[in-house]
């Protein structure tokens, strides 16, 4: 795990998806977050019934529900980060668009920008590390947070999915 220190962070954006608006500064308490995505091997150590393809032990676990992700975190004495914590860990305190900076670089993240993305072994894209050293926070696999999918304070676009229906990934 890595420590993300307490302090202000720029969260959200103004020029993209309405559910990411508005861009604002917010104080975030210090917290720890995993440096790598949870692997199949780690998940299977807690839930032996989890199945995955041979040779994919160090690939991120995918296809788990929020309830399963929460149960795993609890079993290993951790918790899911909030959406704000996850965003600070991924973007740093300066609100960069990507973990590595403001310009997209398809060569340092596992995305479908240049070819159909398939999950890859965790930690393969070291050039895409966040300011705190977290890897694979742009691309590879989606990650659950503990937060409900809700409008950011100041967001004037309201959609029916907001509220206590869905969790943020």
SERO-4910 file (N, C-alpha, C, O; in steps of 0.05 Angstrom, whole numbers):
BEGIN
 pado doro    nc1    nc2    nc3   cac1   cac2   cac3    cc1    cc2    cc3    oc1    oc2    oc3
  Unk    A     17    -24      0      0      0      0     18     25      0     41     24      8
  Unk    A      7     47     -9     21     72     -9      5     92      7    -20     91      7
  Unk    A     19    111     20      6    132     34      0    155     16     18    165      1
  Unk    A    -25    164     16    -32    189      2    -36    209     24    -54    207     40
  Unk    A    -18    230     25    -19    248     48    -44    266     47    -56    271     26
  Unk    A    -50    276     71    -73    295     73    -66    321     58    -43    328     55
  Unk    A    -86    334     48    -83    359     34   -104    363     13   -121    346      8
  Unk    A   -103    387      1   -122    393    -20   -116    378    -46    -93    371    -51
  Unk    A   -137    373    -60   -135    361    -87   -155    374   -105   -176    382    -96
  Unk    A   -148    374   -130   -168    384   -150   -182    359   -160   -170    341   -172
  Unk    A   -208    359   -157   -225    337   -164   -245    345   -185   -254    368   -185
  Unk    A   -252    327   -203   -272    333   -224   -260    348   -247   -237    356   -247
  Unk    A   -276    352   -267   -269    367   -291   -293    383   -300   -316    377   -293
  Unk    A   -288    403   -317   -310    419   -327   -317    414   -356   -338    421   -365
  Unk    A   -299    400   -370   -302    399   -399   -307    370   -410   -302    365   -433
  Unk    A   -316    352   -392   -321    325   -402   -348    316   -393   -367    332   -394
  Unk    A   -351    292   -385   -377    280   -378   -391    296   -357   -378    305   -337
  Unk    A   -417    301   -359   -431    317   -339   -429    306   -311   -430    322   -292
  Unk    A   -426    280   -308   -425    269   -280   -397    274   -267   -393    266   -244
  Unk    A   -378    286   -282   -352    292   -271   -349    321   -264   -328    330   -256
  Unk    A   -371    337   -266   -370    366   -261   -381    372   -234   -397    357   -223
  Unk    A   -373    395   -223   -352    414   -232   -325    407   -220   -322    392   -201
  Unk    A   -305    420   -232   -278    418   -222   -277    435   -197   -287    458   -197
  Unk    A   -264    425   -176   -263    440   -151   -240    430   -134   -230    408   -138
  Unk    A   -232    446   -114   -212    439    -95   -227    428    -70   -247    438    -62
  Unk    A   -215    406    -59   -227    394    -36   -205    383    -18   -184    373    -28
  Unk    A   -208    386      8   -189    375     27   -194    345     31   -217    337     35
  Unk    A   -173    329     29   -176    300     32   -157    291     55   -133    298     55
  Unk    A   -168    277     74   -152    266     96   -132    246     85   -136    235     64
  Unk    A   -110    241    100    -91    221     92   -104    193     92   -121    188    108
  Unk    A    -95    176     74   -105    149     72    -84    131     58    -66    141     45
  Unk    A    -88    105     61    -72     86     47    -89     73     25   -113     70     28
  Unk    A    -75     67      2    -89     54    -20    -69     33    -32    -45     37    -31
  Unk    A    -80     12    -43    -62     -8    -55    -47      4    -79    -58     20    -94
  Unk    A    -23     -4    -81     -6      5   -104    -14     -9   -129    -12      3   -151
  Unk    A    -23    -34   -127    -31    -50   -150    -60    -59   -148    -71    -59   -126
  Unk    A    -71    -66   -170    -98    -78   -170    -97   -105   -156    -76   -118   -156
  Unk    A   -119   -113   -144   -120   -139   -131   -118   -161   -153   -132   -159   -174
  Unk    A   -101   -180   -148    -96   -201   -168   -115   -225   -163   -127   -228   -142
  Unk    A   -117   -242   -184   -132   -267   -181   -121   -284   -158   -136   -296   -143
  Unk    A    -94   -285   -155    -82   -301   -134    -90   -291   -106    -97   -306    -88
  Unk    A    -89   -264   -103    -97   -252    -77   -127   -258    -71   -134   -264    -48
  Unk    A   -143   -254    -91   -172   -258    -87   -179   -287    -81   -196   -293    -64
  Unk    A   -165   -305    -95   -170   -334    -90   -160   -343    -62   -172   -362    -51
  Unk    A   -141   -329    -51   -132   -336    -24   -154   -331     -4   -155   -344     17
  Unk    A   -172   -312    -10   -194   -306      8   -219   -321     -1   -234   -331     16
  Unk    A   -223   -323    -27   -247   -337    -37   -238   -359    -56   -235   -355    -80
  Unk    A   -233   -383    -45   -222   -405    -61   -239   -414    -84   -229   -427   -102
  Unk    A   -265   -406    -84   -282   -414   -106   -278   -396   -131   -290   -402   -152
  Unk    A   -263   -375   -128   -258   -357   -151   -243   -372   -173   -223   -385   -167
  Unk    A   -252   -370   -197   -239   -384   -220   -228   -364   -240   -239   -343   -245
  Unk    A   -205   -371   -252   -193   -355   -273   -176   -373   -290   -170   -396   -282
  Unk    A   -168   -364   -313   -152   -379   -332   -124   -385   -320   -112   -368   -308
  Unk    A   -114   -409   -326    -87   -417   -317    -67   -396   -327    -68   -387   -350
  Unk    A    -48   -389   -311    -27   -370   -318    -35   -341   -313    -19   -323   -319
  Unk    A    -59   -336   -303    -69   -309   -299    -69   -302   -269    -84   -284   -260
  Unk    A    -52   -315   -253    -51   -310   -224    -45   -280   -218    -57   -269   -199
  Unk    A    -28   -268   -233    -20   -240   -227    -35   -220   -245    -26   -197   -248
  Unk    A    -57   -228   -256    -74   -210   -271    -95   -199   -251   -101   -211   -231
  Unk    A   -106   -175   -257   -126   -164   -239   -152   -181   -238   -160   -191   -259
  Unk    A   -163   -184   -215   -188   -198   -213   -210   -180   -226   -211   -156   -221
  Unk    A   -226   -192   -243   -248   -177   -256   -274   -192   -253   -274   -216   -246
  Unk    A   -296   -178   -258   -322   -191   -257   -333   -195   -229   -351   -211   -225
  Unk    A   -322   -181   -209   -332   -184   -182   -352   -162   -176   -350   -140   -187
  Unk    A   -371   -168   -160   -391   -148   -152   -380   -129   -131   -358   -135   -119
  Unk    A   -394   -108   -126   -386    -89   -105   -386   -104    -78   -368   -100    -61
  Unk    A   -406   -121    -73   -407   -136    -48   -383   -154    -45   -372   -156    -23
  Unk    A   -375   -167    -66   -351   -185    -65   -326   -169    -60   -309   -177    -44
  Unk    A   -324   -146    -74   -300   -129    -70   -298   -118    -41   -277   -118    -29
  Unk    A   -321   -111    -30   -322   -101     -2   -315   -124     17   -300   -119     36
  Unk    A   -326   -148     12   -320   -171     29   -290   -178     28   -278   -184     49
  Unk    A   -278   -177      4   -250   -182      2   -234   -162     18   -216   -169     34
  Unk    A   -240   -136     14   -225   -115     29   -227   -120     59   -207   -117     73
  Unk    A   -251   -125     68   -255   -130     97   -239   -154    107   -227   -154    128
  Unk    A   -238   -175     91   -224   -200     99   -194   -196    101   -181   -210    117
  Unk    A   -183   -177     86   -154   -171     88   -149   -146    104   -127   -134    102
  Unk    A   -169   -138    120   -166   -115    139   -161    -89    124   -145    -72    133
  Unk    A   -175    -85    102   -174    -61     87   -202    -51     81   -221    -63     92
  Unk    A   -205    -30     65   -231    -20     57   -229     -9     29   -207     -3     19
  Unk    A   -251     -7     16   -251      6    -11   -247     36     -6   -258     47     13
  Unk    A   -233     49    -24   -230     78    -22   -256     92    -30   -272     80    -44
  Unk    A   -260    116    -21   -282    132    -31   -275    141    -59   -252    139    -68
  Unk    A   -294    151    -74   -289    161   -101   -269    184   -100   -251    185   -117
  Unk    A   -271    202    -80   -253    224    -78   -225    215    -72   -206    225    -83
  Unk    A   -222    195    -54   -196    184    -47   -183    171    -72   -160    176    -78
  Unk    A   -199    156    -87   -189    143   -110   -179    164   -131   -158    161   -143
  Unk    A   -195    185   -134   -188    205   -154   -163    220   -146   -146    225   -163
  Unk    A   -159    226   -120   -135    239   -111   -111    220   -115    -90    229   -124
  Unk    A   -114    195   -108    -92    175   -112    -84    173   -141    -61    169   -147
  Unk    A   -104    175   -159    -99    172   -188    -88    198   -200    -69    196   -217
  Unk    A    -98    221   -192    -92    246   -206    -72    263   -191    -61    282   -202
  Unk    A    -66    257   -166    -49    274   -150    -64    298   -139    -88    300   -142
  Unk    A    -49    317   -128    -62    340   -116    -66    362   -136    -82    381   -131
  Unk    A    -53    360   -159    -55    382   -179    -77    379   -200    -79    395   -218
  Unk    A    -92    357   -198   -115    354   -216   -108    347   -244   -124    353   -262
  Unk    A    -86    334   -248    -78    326   -275   -100    308   -287   -115    296   -272
  Unk    A   -102    307   -312   -123    290   -325   -117    261   -323   -135    245   -320
  Unk    A    -92    253   -326    -84    225   -324    -64    222   -302    -52    242   -293
  Unk    A    -60    198   -292    -41    195   -270    -13    206   -276      1    215   -258
  Unk    A     -4    205   -301     22    213   -309     24    242   -318     46    253   -321
  Unk    A      1    256   -322      2    284   -331    -23    291   -346    -45    279   -342
  Unk    A    -21    311   -363    -45    322   -376    -48    313   -405    -70    317   -417
  Unk    A    -28    300   -416    -30    291   -444    -33    260   -445    -18    246   -431
  Unk    A    -52    250   -460    -56    221   -462    -33    209   -476    -23    219   -496
  Unk    A    -24    186   -466     -3    170   -479    -11    141   -479    -10    128   -458
  Unk    A    -20    131   -502    -30    103   -503     -9     83   -496    -16     60   -491
  Unk    A     17     90   -497     38     71   -492     43     65   -462     58     47   -455
  Unk    A     31     81   -444     36     77   -416     11     70   -400     10     73   -375
  Unk    A     -9     60   -414    -33     51   -400    -47     29   -418    -45     30   -442
  Unk    A    -60     11   -405    -73    -10   -420   -102     -2   -425   -120     -6   -409
  Unk    A   -106     11   -449   -132     21   -457   -139     11   -485   -122     -1   -498
  Unk    A   -163     16   -494   -170      8   -521   -165     31   -541   -177     31   -562
  Unk    A   -148     50   -534   -142     73   -551   -129     64   -577   -133     76   -598
  Unk    A   -112     44   -576    -97     35   -600   -104      7   -609   -100      1   -632
  Unk    A   -115     -9   -591   -124    -36   -598   -144    -45   -577   -144    -34   -555
  Unk    A   -159    -65   -583   -178    -75   -562   -163    -82   -537   -145    -99   -537
  Unk    A   -171    -70   -515   -157    -75   -490   -165   -101   -478   -189   -108   -477
  Unk    A   -146   -116   -468   -150   -140   -453   -134   -136   -427   -113   -124   -428
  Unk    A   -144   -146   -405   -129   -142   -380   -102   -154   -383    -98   -175   -395
  Unk    A    -83   -141   -371    -55   -150   -371    -46   -153   -342    -59   -143   -323
  Unk    A    -24   -167   -338    -13   -171   -312    -10   -143   -298     -2   -124   -310
  Unk    A    -16   -143   -272    -15   -117   -257     14   -106   -257     33   -121   -257
  Unk    A     15    -79   -257     41    -66   -255     58    -65   -279     82    -58   -277
  Unk    A     48    -71   -303     64    -72   -327     69    -44   -339     87    -41   -355
  Unk    A     53    -25   -331     54      2   -344     65     22   -324     51     40   -315
  Unk    A     91     19   -317    103     35   -296    105     65   -304    105     82   -286
  Unk    A    106     71   -329    106     98   -338     80    113   -333     79    137   -334
  Unk    A     59     97   -328     33    109   -322     27    112   -292      4    115   -285
  Unk    A     48    110   -276     44    112   -247     33    139   -239     39    159   -251
  Unk    A     16    139   -218      6    164   -207     27    178   -191     48    166   -186
  Unk    A     23    203   -183     43    217   -167     50    202   -141     71    207   -129
  Unk    A     33    185   -131     38    170   -106     49    142   -112     53    127    -93
  Unk    A     53    135   -137     64    109   -144     44     87   -149     51     64   -152
  Unk    A     18     94   -150     -3     74   -156     -2     68   -186      2     85   -203
  Unk    A     -6     42   -192     -5     33   -220    -32     24   -230    -49     16   -215
  Unk    A    -36     26   -257    -60     17   -271    -85     32   -262   -107     20   -261
  Unk    A    -82     57   -255   -106     73   -248   -119     86   -272   -140     98   -270
  Unk    A   -107     83   -295   -119     90   -321   -116     66   -338    -95     59   -348
  Unk    A   -138     52   -342   -138     28   -358   -135      2   -342   -136      3   -317
  Unk    A   -133    -19   -356   -131    -47   -346   -158    -56   -336   -173    -67   -351
  Unk    A   -164    -53   -310   -189    -62   -299   -203    -39   -284   -190    -22   -273
  Unk    A   -229    -40   -283   -244    -20   -267   -241    -27   -238   -238    -50   -230
  Unk    A   -243     -7   -221   -240    -11   -192   -264      1   -178   -272     23   -183
  Unk    A   -274    -14   -159   -297     -5   -143   -288     15   -122   -265     15   -112
  Unk    A   -306     34   -115   -302     51    -93   -325     46    -73   -345     32    -80
  Unk    A   -324     58    -50   -345     55    -30   -367     75    -34   -388     74    -21
  Unk    A   -364     94    -53   -383    116    -56   -406    109    -74   -404     94    -93
  Unk    A   -429    121    -67   -452    119    -85   -447    136   -109   -433    156   -108
  Unk    A   -459    128   -132   -458    144   -156   -477    167   -153   -501    164   -154
  Unk    A   -465    191   -148   -481    214   -142   -469    239   -155   -446    239   -162
  Unk    A   -485    260   -157   -475    285   -168   -455    297   -149   -458    297   -125
  Unk    A   -434    309   -161   -415    324   -145   -429    350   -135   -447    360   -149
  Unk    A   -422    360   -112   -433    386   -103   -429    407   -125   -407    411   -134
  Unk    A   -450    421   -131   -448    442   -152   -455    432   -180   -457    448   -198
  Unk    A   -459    406   -183   -466    395   -209   -496    401   -214   -513    393   -198
  Unk    A   -502    414   -236   -529    422   -242   -544    402   -260   -567    404   -264
  Unk    A   -529    382   -269   -541    361   -286   -549    337   -268   -532    325   -256
  Unk    A   -574    332   -267   -584    310   -250   -594    288   -268   -609    293   -287
  Unk    A   -585    264   -262   -594    241   -277   -607    221   -258   -601    220   -234
  Unk    A   -625    205   -269   -640    186   -252   -623    165   -239   -631    153   -219
  Unk    A   -599    160   -249   -581    140   -237   -568    149   -212   -558    133   -196
  Unk    A   -567    175   -207   -556    186   -182   -572    176   -158   -596    171   -160
  Unk    A   -558    174   -136   -572    166   -111   -560    141   -100   -536    135   -104
  Unk    A   -576    126    -87   -566    101    -75   -575     77    -90   -588     58    -80
  Unk    A   -569     78   -116   -575     55   -134   -549     41   -143   -548     16   -143
  Unk    A   -529     57   -150   -504     46   -161   -480     57   -145   -481     78   -133
  Unk    A   -458     42   -146   -433     50   -134   -415     61   -156   -417     53   -179
  Unk    A   -397     79   -148   -378     90   -168   -355     71   -173   -344     59   -154
  Unk    A   -347     69   -198   -323     54   -205   -304     74   -218   -282     66   -227
***
